[in-house]
Amino acid sequence: MDKTAIRNAATIIVLRQDHDETRVLMGQRGAKAAFMPNKFVFPGGAVDAQDHHIDLAHSIADPCATRLTFECDPTLAHALTVAAIRELWEETGLILGTTAPWTDPAPADWADFAQRGYVPDASALKFVFRAITPPGRPRRFDARFFMIDAADLATDLDDFSNASDELSHLTWIPLSEVRNFDLPFITEVVLAEVARHGDPSQPPETVPFYKNDDEENLFLQLRGHPMTD
């Protein structure tokens, strides 16, 4: 694998309303991780080739679907949303899905997900942020950040027993306290945007895009629009 290549990635921000306080799900990366060691991050990771071929119960809705196609292959939108759901499942053991049988046998990465009787469902995802890792980093990603309301998850919000060991200290952190943790810079920026928007059930009016490539650094706003017949 070319470690200098920019890989497409999906990250998922899960917000939980706990009485009058909003909490966000985060975990800590290992000390020996090549990318962002020791940092507290949202669940997420690179898109796999298989993500293009996993069926969804429902796709992400507009305007998010349209915004995801900006300057990329339109078919990538599907794989990004599948990757977000897969990474959430792998790293936390939480399921974003609908009760239904799989039409085809589930691949290995999805076997336990399917065995529990769920098909991945992207309808609750809201596309809220996009950022390309600046040049010079050991890993570079074109990361799309999705937000959901924890109420849309199908499983116990405090049961991380099915999580992999990629993230440790999985916890629901109050938004008012999250800046006290060791966060990557871009995570702080995304959290500020999430706090400003506030409502995980609605897409934001625009999606910030930090476009860092070898020629220039740009800050764009992806507005998108509902698709019409």
N, C-alpha and C positions, 0 to 999 in steps of 0.2 A: 504493500500500500504506500502511495506517495504521501508522506506526512506533511508535505508543504501544500498539498492541494486543499482547496476550500470545500469542506463537506457540508451537505445539507443536514440540518439538525432540527429537532423539535423539542421544545421545553414546555412544561405544563405547570401553571400556577393555580393551586387549589386554595380557594378562600372559604373559610368556615365561620359562620356567624354564631358566636357563643354568647348568648344574652345580648349585652350592648357592646360587645367587643368582637372585632374581626381578627381572625387568626389565619396565618398562611403556613402551608406545609413545606418544610425544608429538611434537608439532611446534610451531613458533613462528608466531604470527599476525603479519601485516605491521604495520609502523609506522603505516600510514595506515588500518588497519581501524577501522570505526566502533565495533565491539564488542570490547573487551579487546585493544587494540593491544599488540604486542610480547610478549604473554603466551605461555607454553608451555601448551598445552592438549591434550586428547584429540581425536581425529577426531570430528566431529559437525556437526550443523546442523539447520535447520528442516525440518519435514515438508512435502513438496510434494503438491499435489492428486493427481498421478499415482501417488504411493506407495500409495494406497488400492486401486489396480487391478493391481498387480504380483503375480503368483502366486509363492508360496513352495513349495519342495520339501517343507519341513516347517515347522510353526508353532512358536512358543515354547511350552514346556510349563508346566503348573501346578507350583508355585503362582504362578510369575511371570505367567502369562497372567491369572489372577484379579486379582492386585495391580495390573496395568496398567489395569484397568477402573475403579479407584477415582475417583469424582467426574469421570467423563468418558464420552463416547460409547463403548460397548463395542467398536464397529467400529474405533476409533482404535488399538487394540492392534496390529492387523495393520500399519497404516501406519507406526507407530513402529518396529517391528522392520525393516520394509523400508527405512525412512529410515536406520537405523543401519548396515545393510549397504551401502546406496548411498553414504553419506558416507564409510565406510571405504574403499570402492573409489575414489571420486573423489579423496579427499585423500591416500591412501597408495598406491593401486594394488594393494592386497591384496584377495584374494577369499575371502569366506565363502560357500561354496556347494557344491552337489552336482553331479556330472557328469550332465547330462541335457539334452535339447533343449527349447527353448521351444515351448509349444503355439501361441502367437501370435507374430507378429513383435515383436522387442524394441523398445521406444521408444528414442529417440536417446541418452538418458542411460545406457541399459543395453546399447547395441549392442556395444561392445567386450567387456563382461562376457559377453554371450551368445556372441559370436564365439569366445571361448576355450572354449566348451563347458560353461558352468556356469549353473545356476539358483540364485538366492539361497535360502539355507537358514538358518532362525532357530532351529533346535533346540538349538544350542550356546549361545545367548544366555542370560545370567542377569541379571534385572532387580535392580539393587542400590541405586539411589538416585533420588530425584526432588527437584527444586528449582525454584521459581519466582523469577525475577529480581526483586529488590525494586523498588518504585516509584522513579521519578526517574532511571532509567538510560536511555541513548539507545536501547537495544533491550531488550525483555523477552521471556523465553522460559519456557515450562513444560517443563523439560528432564528427560527420563528417561535415566538412565545405565545402560548394559548392560555386562556384563563377559564376556569369553571367554578361554579358554586359547588361546594362539597355535598350539598343536598342532592346533587345529581348522581353521586356515586352509588353503586349498587350494594356495597359491602360495608361492614363495620368500620367507621372512620378511625378507630383507635386500634385496629387489629393489623399489625405489620408483620405477622408471623410468616407470611408467604413472601416477604421481601428478600431480594438478593442481598449480598453483603457489599454492594457497590457504594451505598450511602449508609453511614452510621448516624446514630443520634437522631433518627427521624422524630420530628416533633412539630406540634402546632404552635407557632410563635405569634404572639400578639403583634399586629402591625405597628403598634406604638413602641414596641421594644426591639424590633428586628434589626434596627440600625446599630444595636449594641453588639451584634454578632460579626464574625469575620466574613465579610461578603466581598465578592468580586465587584469591581466598579460598575460593570454593566448591570449587575443584579440590583444595585442601589438605584440606578437610573430607572430600571423597569418597575421597581417597587414604588418609586415616586409617581410614576405614570399610573400604576394600578390604584394607588391611594387617591389620586386625583379623579380617576374615573369612578371608582367606588362600587359599581354595580356589575357583578359577574354574570348576571342574566341578560345583559344588553351589550351589543358591540359598541365600541367607542366611536365617536364621530370621525376620527382619523387614527391611523396607525403610524407611529414614529418608525423611521427606518434609518439606522446608522449604517451608512454604506462606506465601509473602509476597504478600498482596494489599492492596488499598487500605484495608481495614477492620482487619486484624489480621495479626500474625506468629505462626505456629504451627509447632511441631515435632511431627510425628505419626510413628507407626510403623505401616506397612502390613504386616499379618501374612498375610492371604490364607489360602487353604486349597485343597487339591486338589479339582477338580470331580468330582462323582460322577454316575452315570447316574440 
